[in-house]
């Protein structure tokens, strides 16, 4: 697929992927602005989802006389709350990524210091490791969990 047609994994964003230019300096102002916009849009979407969940739970909360109905509702709410908890953790990760952007450390591997790469950051804007270091971590994790 040509780079101009590459889409991010996050369908809710109307932000086009960053198109690198030949000879362009890595993590220049335009790139940092692009990823800042991407991260804020992602965070905003997650926060809106939290608001929708809260209002849904308020609107749908009922004291069903039938134990099966009550159990179904509790299970539904439990699943929603688990999802929101994962999203809460993701919001924290987005916030720490925004801090990296402000300190000019964004886009560089925290393990080895090499450039993570614009395409990888488009796919996972909160990435803190290059592909090689992440692969090594995953291999180590797999070996220790056996």
PyMOL commands that set and color helices and strands:
alter all, ss='L'
color gray80, all
select helices_A, chain A and resi 3-5+29-60+67-102+118-123+131-144
alter helices_A, ss='H'
color red, helices_A
deselect
rebuild
show_as cartoon
